[in-house]
Amino acid sequence: MKTIIEPFKIKSVEPLYFTTEEERIEALQEADYNVFLLPSQKVIIDLLTDSGTSAMSSRQWAGIMMGDESYAGSPSFFRFEKTVQDIMGLPIVIPTHQGRGAEKILFTVLSQDKKTYISNTLFDTTRANIEFSGAVGLDFPCEEAKNPGIPAPFKGNMDVVKLEKHLAGPEVKDVALVILTVTNNSGGGQPVSMENIRQTSEICKKYQVPFFLDACRFAENAWFIKQRENGYRDIPVKDIVREMFSYANGCLMSAKKDAFANIGGFLAMRDTDLAVRCRNLLVITEGFPTYGGLAGRDLEAIAIGLEEILDEHYLAYRMRSITYLSDKLVAAGVPVMLPPGGHAVYLDAKRFAEHIPVDQYPGISVVCALYIKGGIRAVEIGSLMFGKYDAGGQLIPAVHELVRLAIPRRVYTQSHIDYIAEVIIEVFNERKKMTGYKIIEEALLLRHFTAKLQPMD
Ligand SMILES: *Cc1c(COP(=O)(O)O)cnc(C)c1O
């Protein structure tokens, strides 16, 4: 059969909360035009993130009941540990309450000695944790990543020439870690090829710099390798995953993504000395090494989720539903990042709202318009999230102005996706009516979460 269907049936449902356009205009004003500040019951379709929003399976819910809540040595921990070891091949597993808990610990430890981190593109909390530890993060995305409109199979790749040039110089002394984000979240959910992982690993070995994967979407990345990279078509996803991790010294993971869990994360690694230093910090921040900020039931849900994500029927459906939305938008002339990534469709707000200058946050204009039109909550990944100021207080814009429509795993059906496409296309056809925004209040770190904005007159 040509039709790819949802590889599940639905046992338990939640209502959607419907609102009128007038109610949404008022709600957005009360939220100071920042959709992070909206009550979720004022949202019809929530595409803010795919993080922690997955629908858990009946097996995971059964695991929740099986969770053992012993403070130390819980069987749920050993099951979780063994699952991570089996899937990723990394021997040491340290649970944390979510991905950023793992980031905070790893970077606090590593930044004591060295203060530069290099990545294909660091995710926002990853960058913030690096900077908070007193270090700097450098992004070396590949050339193809720079043009959202032009498709290429592995736009998440690291620019390995640039990486080698940097590591061959005197600066190598200060490099704490090289991190490949798979898939590259801030770069559009684009995959990294096995070849690029291997090359990055070889360069890191040559210059004796540790190499980690930020592995939040490792299974989606493995699926892309299977579909797009020579020689992998007939290899099971689980073997592709094993090979990906075989090149790394360790990983950071948010279980809120490709583990179908609502909370959780972990660090995994090979280096026992580093693990000792991480665990020392773990016990004073997250918790004892066999629960690390999680309940036993969470560890069960993560372990089961990690097994389920490797189901190739699931991965085929997952990619198909993202491509389906992207194809509809492309057919209507809406500028999207091509090809679509693994967990989201990204609108190119620079081309969507051509008349709005970057210092008036065109991505925010699109996000607000989608909410008002159809109650859809998306997120800006542009100059509100990544912009900086120069010494004179002028905005240094981000490279791209994107709007991310993240698709929660196993949550929405095809008719929800049809509705999303209809709303976006209507907003696009009326785009000339959109205005820019200005910031009226902002925090020092991760300002997009709390900033207050106002439409320009
Ligand atoms: C979500 C995410 C993180 C942070 O994980 P949390 O569980 O949200 O703290 C880090 N890196 C990437 C690539 C992510 O997508």
The ligand as an SDF file (V2000), in Angstrom:
LIG
                    3D

 15 15  0  0  0  0  0  0  0  0999 V2000
   15.4290   19.9940   24.0910 C   0  0  0  0  0  0  0  0  0  0  0  0
   16.8460   20.0480   23.7900 C   0  0  0  0  0  0  0  0  0  0  0  0
   17.8000   20.2240   24.7940 C   0  0  0  0  0  0  0  0  0  0  0  0
   17.4350   20.4740   26.2420 C   0  0  0  0  0  0  0  0  0  0  0  0
   16.6580   19.4830   26.7970 O   0  0  0  0  0  0  0  0  0  0  0  0
   15.5370   19.7700   27.9040 P   0  0  0  0  0  0  0  0  0  0  0  0
   15.0360   18.4200   28.2580 O   0  0  0  0  0  0  0  0  0  0  0  0
   14.5160   20.6530   27.2860 O   0  0  0  0  0  0  0  0  0  0  0  0
   16.2140   20.4550   29.0520 O   0  0  0  0  0  0  0  0  0  0  0  0
   19.1300   20.2150   24.4180 C   0  0  0  0  0  0  0  0  0  0  0  0
   19.5070   20.0570   23.1390 N   0  0  0  0  0  0  0  0  0  0  0  0
   18.6140   19.8840   22.1470 C   0  0  0  0  0  0  0  0  0  0  0  0
   19.0850   19.6860   20.7410 C   0  0  0  0  0  0  0  0  0  0  0  0
   17.2590   19.8790   22.4350 C   0  0  0  0  0  0  0  0  0  0  0  0
   16.3810   19.7170   21.4350 O   0  0  0  0  0  0  0  0  0  0  0  0
  1  2  1  0
  2  3  1  0
  2 14  2  0
  3  4  1  0
  3 10  2  0
  4  5  1  0
  5  6  1  0
  6  7  2  0
  6  8  1  0
  6  9  1  0
 10 11  1  0
 11 12  2  0
 12 13  1  0
 12 14  1  0
 14 15  1  0
M  END
$$$$
